[in-house]
Amino acid sequence: MSLEGRRIVVPETRALDLFASMLERQGATTIRCPLVGIRDVEDAAPVEAWLHRLARGDFDDVVFYTGEGVSRLLDFADRTGIRADVVAALREVRKVVRGPKPTGALRRAGLGPDLSAAAPTTAGLIGTLGALPLQGRRVGIQLYPEAPSTLADFLLSRGAGCDPVLCYRYASEEEDDAVIEMIHKMAAGEVDLIAFTSTPQIRRLQKVAEAAGLQAMLQGAMATTQIAAVGPVTAEAVEKAGWLAAVVPANSFHLKPFMAEIVGVFGR
């Protein structure tokens, strides 16, 4: 099985070259169009204050949503000069992760999760935490941009205290005209597959189409272009956009199994 002759849009940003080269080794022609970049938040003070609270033992639990969040919090701690204290504090608290990416980031720091969500979603986190006594627990929450308040609302309803932190933001990585060109290519039938690896990519694509008056073209393009989603959260965003994901790995949300699934479905 190979992807010989398949034309695949790769909107990944952080691992763009890695993912594209994996596809190209299978014979695919890739169209690289990173839709979303990631930056530190502009105001570091709230992040540093949160890290100081963690370091002095203010939390019983810390919930990590994303690997990006784990890595950037440790980078902030490094720059603040308290990384050793933060890592020591994290060894003492109960660490809860939404999925495999924060697990990997913690392990790279010599740590590991104490609890993993039953499913890599907010609902999965709530299901896992809901089986535990939470009254009076002090919970730090590493958020991602545009995260809903669902988890915090749940924890507060169970008598826990919440202390959220947002340490990164999304920034456009490409000019709008590059994204518009990609929409035209899909609409013209010049693309076989677009492989989404995060929900912000989908939102960015919709926003550019709306600003350019290309919503109808985008909807038509997505109806005729096959769609792959790296996991259930991204697949849910695809569905909310009114599209259908033909590829969604069932049990793992990393690039290698995602790649294997794409080859299994679209390989020749």
N, C-alpha and C positions, 0 to 999 in steps of 0.2 A: 504494500500500500504506500502511495506517495501523494503529495499535493501538486504534482506536476501540472502546470498550466493554470492552477487556481490563483485568482487575484484577490488578495486579502487586505483589507484596511486594518491597520494596527494603531489604535488611538492611545495605547499605553504610553505613560510618560517616564515613570521611574525606571522601568526595565524595558524601555523601547527597543534598544539594540539587542538585548538578550532575546526577547520574545520574537522580534523580527528575524533574527538569525536562526532561531529554532525552526520557524516556518520555512525559511529559505532553504535550510538544509534538507527539507522534505520536498523541495522543488517548487514551492509557492513563489509567486511574485508579490511582494509586499508593497503597500502604499502607506508610508509612514506619515501619520498626521496626529501628533500628540495634542490632545484637546485640553488637558488640564495640568498645570504645574502646581507644585506645593512649596509654600514659603512659611517661615516662622511668622507668628503673629507680630504685628508692628509694635505693640506695647508689651515688653517683656516683664514689667513689674508684677502683674497678677500671677504670671507663671512662676516667677521666682518666689513670691510670697507663698504660693501653694506648696512649692518644693520645700520651703523652710518649715511649713506646718507638718509636712510628711516626715522630714528629717527629725523633728523634735518629738515625734510619736503621737501626733494628733489623730491618726486614723487607725481603725481596726481592720478595715478592708479597703482595697483599691481595685476598682473595675477598669480594665483596659479594653477599649473598643478596637484599637488599631495598632499594628506594628509601627506605623509611622509615628503615632503618638508616643509609644514607649521610647523609640529612638530619639525623638526630638526632646522629650522631657529629660532624658539622660544627657543630651547635648547642652540643654539649658543649665542643668546641674553642674556640668563640667565647667562651663563658662562662669558660673557663679562661684565655683570653688568648693562645692559641697557634694560632689558626685559620690565620694566614699560614704558620706553620711546618709545620702539618699538610698544607695544600694544596701547599706546596713539596715536602714528602716524597712526597706522592701523585703528583706529576709524575715522580718518579724511579723509583718501584716499578712492577712489572707488575700492572696492575689487571685482575682477572678478575670478570665479572659473571654471575649466573645468568640474567638476563632483561632485558626492556626498562625496567623501573621503576628499577633501580639505574643503568642507562645514562643515563636521563633526569635523575636526581638528580645524577650526576657532571657531566653537561653543563651543568646549571644553575649548577654551581660553577666552570665554566670548565675542566673536565677531561673525560675520556672513557675508556672501557674500552680495554684492550689486547687482551683476549680475551673472547669471549662463549661461554657454554655452547652446545654443539650443540643441546641442548633445554633449556628453562627449568626444569630439575629438578636434584636432587642427582646423579642418575645422569648427566645431561648434563654437569655440571661434572666429574665423575670421568672421563667419556669424553674430554673436552677436555684436562684436565690429564694424563691417563694417557698421552697421546702425547708428553709433554715430559719432559726429564730433571729429576728433582725431588730427587735425592740432595743433602743439605746445604742445600737452600733453606729460608729462614725465612719462614713463611707466616702472616700475620695473617688471621683469619676473622671477619667480621661475622655473628653468628648472629641468628636470630629466636627468639622464645619457643617452647620445646618442640622445638627443632630436634634431630634425631637426631645421633649422633656419627659417622655413616657417612663423611662427607668427611674428618674428622680421622683416623679409623682408617685410611682409604685412604692419606692423606698420610704418616702415620707408618710404614705398611708399605713405603712407597717411599723411606724415609730422610729425609723432610723434617721440619722442626720446626714445630709448630703453636702458635699463640697466639690463642685465640678471645676474642671480646668480645661481650657482650650489653648493648645500650644502651637497650632498651625492653621494656615488658611489656604484656600485655593486661589490660584492666579492663572489667567489665560497664558498659555505657552506659545500659541501660534496666533498670527493675525487672522482676522475674520475671513479674508479672501482665500486663505488656504483651506479653511473649513468649507466655505462655499464651493470651492473647486471640487472638494471631495463629494459633496452632495450632488453636484452635477454629474460626476463620474458614476455614482451609484444610480442616479436616475436614467442615465444613458445605457445602463446595462454593462458598464465596464468593470464592475466589481462583483465577485462571487460571494464574498463573506466579509462581515465586519465583526471583529472580536473584541467585545467590551470587557474590561477588567475592573471597572469601578462605576458606581452610579453617577459621580460628578461628570463623567464623560458624556453620559446620556443627556443630562441637564444642559451641559454646555452646547451640545449639538442642537438641541431644541431651541436654545436662546439665540444662537447665531441664525438659525433658519427663520425664527420669528422676526428678528431685527431686519433680515434681508427680504422679508415677504415671501419666503420659500417654504412655508409650512406644508402646503399641499404637495409640493415637489418632494419634500422630505418624507411625507407619509407614503407617497407613491413609491419612492425609492426603497423605503424600508419594507414595503410589501413584496418587493421583487428581489431584494438582496437578502441572502441568508444571514442569520444573526447567531452569534455564539456569546454566552455569558459565563463568566468564570465561576459563579456560584449563585446561590438562591437569592441573596440580597440584590445582586445586579440583575438577575432574571426577573425579580419582582419589579424593578425600575423599568425594565424593557416592557413588561406587561402593562404597567401604568401608563406608559407612553403610547399604548395601543398597538404594540408590535408583538411579534412572536419569536422567542428564542428557540432555534432548532437544536442547539447544543448547550447543555447545562450539566457539568460533571455532578454525579450523584453523591459522592462521598469525600471529595477532596477539592480544595480551592486554591491550589498552587498552579504555576504555569506549566509544569511538566505533565500532570494529569490532564490539564486543560488542553494542552497540545495533543496528547494521546487521543482524547475524545474527538477533537477536530479531525485528526487523521482517520479515526475510525468511522466517522460519519461522512466525511467529504473526500477521503482518500480514493485514489484510482488504482 
